[in-house]
Amino acid sequence: MNIRTGEEGYHYGVMRRAIEVIDRGGESLSLEELARQMDMSPAHFQRLFSRWVGVSPKKYQQYLALGHAKALLHDRFTTLDAAHSVGLSGGGRLHDLFMRWESMSPGEYARKGNGLVIYWGWFESPFGASLVMGTDKGICGIGFAAETGEEAAMEDLISRWPQAEFIEDPMRLRPWVLSAFGAESEKLDPTPLYLIGSPLQIKVWEALLRIPSGHVTTYSEIAEAIGQPRAVRAVGTAVGRNPISWLIPCHRALRKSGGLGGYHWGLPVKRALLAYEAARSGL
């Protein structure tokens, strides 16, 4: 059963459609027009949007502007040496969601998932349909289908661990997913992560986890942080191969020029992720 119903699924669906409409309409789109396209009154839509995104639709339009990545790089660039004290110890809410993660050993990784049981399910998120996969130890994969399509997203994640056994079981993953996408509840446990990758990839992904929510860094800064300053291209590849989108924040890595760079699930999704975080961080 796909988890695409219930109150949280409905709200995520509204947010996804609103983000798409805002992205198409730009800053000129009025609240009244946006609410009309959502089949809501302006007051109701503004309350709902502000509750889930953290700012008004108008403010979010500004964060989604194409030039926002350059502004982030100028105003919210972080060196990874200092990121721990800024982010993991009490910065953005996102880092409070998963204070622990563990990684697969190189030998286990080389077996391409042989002997590993991976559970999966489809969920609504503020960024469209998301495919979430996890082991008994934590979430190991999140893919977004808004740009690629659901079939391609499924094939993509399955191909990472071709020898694993895949079992559809969204209810098993649901508490982690609700926590990961920001549902407010004292009953939800932090979202644990299970990193499945090569030793270099694990180093890069651990560096990404040190970037506070609402901040960005560069590919070259990540290369410096893992002790391989000349391996910028390899670092870029490892960033692109990150299987746990959103929670391992590869969207926070930009080019030195302020360009977005690439994003495995599509640049419109990357822009939405950055704008969402910036809005919720009150930048």
N, C-alpha and C positions, 0 to 999 in steps of 0.2 A: 504494500500500500504506500503510495506517495503522500508525504505530509505537505499538502497544499491547501488544507482547509483549516477551519478554526479561526479565532480572532487574530492570532499573530500572522497566519497566512494571508488573511484578508488585508491587514494593514501593510504587510510587506508588499503585497500586490499593488495596493494603492500607491505606495512610495515608489515602486519600480516604474509604474506608468507615469507618475508625476515627474520623476527624474528624466525619463525619456522625453516628455513634452517640454520640460524646461530646456533640455539640451538642444532640442530642435528650434525652440522659440527664442532663446537668448534672453537678454535682460529686458527686452521690450515687451515681453509677455506680461500682461496685467494679472493680478490676483483673481479678478472676476473671470477672465478668460480661462485661466488655469483651472479654477474650481469648476467652471462649466464643463470642461473636458473630462473632469473626474466625476461628473454627475453629483456634485455636492454644492452646498451653499458656501460662499466665500468664508464665512466665519467658522463653519465646521471644518472645512478643509484646512484652514490656517491652524486651527487648534491641533488637528491630527498630525499635520506635517511637522509642526514645531515640537510636538511631543516625541516623534520618532527620529527626527533629524537633529533637533536641538536649537534650530534657528528658524526664522520665518522663510517662506518660499523666496521672497525678494532677496534676502541675504544669501541664500543658497545659490541663487542665480549669479551673484557676484563671485562666489567661490568657484563656480563651474566655468567661469570665463577662461578662454584659451590661454590668456597671459598669466593665469594664477600659478602655474608651475614655476615660472621664472620668479614670481614674487615670493613663493615659498623658498626657493633656493637662496634668494637674497636675504629673506627675513628669518627663515626657520631652518637654515642649514645646521646640521649638527655633526661634530666629529664624534666618531664612535668611542674614542677614549673617554669622553665626557658623558656619553649617552646614558650610561647605566644610572648615574646619580640623578639625571634629569627624568628618565622615563620609567625604568623598572621599579624604582623605589617609591613611586607615588605620583607619576605624571598622569597620562591619559588613562581612561577607564579600560581601554583595550588590553593594556599590559596587566591589569589586575585580574583578567580573566584566565590567564594561564601562567602561573608562576613556576610551573615545572614542565620539563619536556625531557625525553630521552631519545637516543638514536640507536638505530640498528647497527650491529657490528659489521665491519667490512666483509667478513666471511658470510654473514647472513645476507648482506646486500648482493654479493656475487651470485647467490643462489636464485636471484630474481623472484623472490617471494615463495619459493618452494617450501611447503610446510606451514605457510602463513595463511590464516583465515582473515579475510577482510570483509567487513559488513558495509553496505552502502544503501543510500536512499536519496530521493530528490526532495528538496525543500525550497520554499520561497525565501527570498532574502531581499533586502533593499536594493540589490543590484541584479534582480532577475532570478530565474531558476538556477539553483545551485546544486551540484552533485557533491555529496559528502561521503567520504569513505573513512573507516576507522577500524582499528584492531581492538583487542581487549585492553591495550595500553593507552590508547588515545586516538585522536583524529590523525589520519595519515594523508588525507587528500581532500581538497576542495577545488572544484572547477565551476566556472560560470559559463552558462550556455547562451547568454543573450546575443553574442556575436557569432559564436561557432556553431550553435545548434546542439541539441541534446545528444544526438547520436555520436557526433564528433567528440563531445566532451567525455562521454562514456568510454569510447575507444581510446582516447588519449590517456585517461587515468589507468585503465586496465593494462595498457601496453607498458606502463612503468614496472609492473610486477606480474609478468605474464604467467608465472608458475603458481601464483597464489590461488586459493579457493575463494570465490566471491559469492557472498550470500546477501540477498536483499533483506534488510531488516532496519527500516528507518526508525522504528520505535526504540530500538536499542541506542541509536545515536541522538535521538531527539533532545535529551537534556543538555548534552554538550553543544548541540547546534543552537538551541535557544540562548544559551549563555554566550556562545561565540558571536552571535549577531545582535547582542545587546539587550535581550529581554531582561526586564528588571524583576528579580525575585530572590528573596533571601533563601529559598529552598534549593536554588541551583548551585551545583558545585562548580569550581573553576574548570575550564576546558583543558584537559591534558593533551599534549601533542606527542606524536610518535614519528620521528624523522627517519625516513627511509631514503638513503642516498649514499653516494661515494664519500670518502673522507674529505675531499675538497668541497663538495657540495654542502656537507654538514657544517663545515667551517663558515662558509658563506651564509648559510641560512641562520646560524647562530648569531652572526654579525647583524643580519637583518632584524633579528628579534631585539636587538639593543637600540634600535631607532625608535624614539618615542612617538606616540600617536600625534599627528599634526605636524611632525617634522619630516625633513627629507635629507638625503645624503647623495653622494655620487658613486658611480661604479669604481672610480679610482680611489676614493676614500675607503671603500670596502676592501679593495685590494691591499691598501696600506694596513688596514686593521688586522687582516689575517696574516700579515708578514710576507706578502707576495706582491710588492708594488708594481712589478712589471707584468703581472698576470691579469691585466684589466680585461682583456678579451675573454679569458677563461672564466673570470668572475662574472662577466656579463652572461655567459652561457649558463653558469650555475644559477644565477638569479632567474633566468628564463625557465630553468627546469624545476624551479620550486613547485612541489605538488600541492602545498597547503596554502592556496591563495588566501589573501585577507589576513589570516592569523600569523603567517610568516610574511611580513609586509614587503614583498618585492616591489609593490607599487610605489614605495617610498624612495626607490633608487632612480635618480635622474642623471642625465648627461651634464657635464660641466657647463655647457652652454645654456642650461635651463630647459632644454628640450625634454619631452617626456621619455624619449627612448622607446624601446619596444615594450610590449606587454603580451604575454602568452594568450590571454583571453580577450584581447582587443583593446585598442587605445581608448575608445569611449568608456569602457568599464574602468580603466585606470584613472581617467579623469574623474569619474563619479566617485571612486574610492577616495581619492585625494580630497575632493571637495567635501565629501561626507565627513571625513576625519577633521578637516580644518574647521568645518562648521561646528561640529560637536566639541572641539577644543576651544572654541570661542576666539579664534584668531582674527 
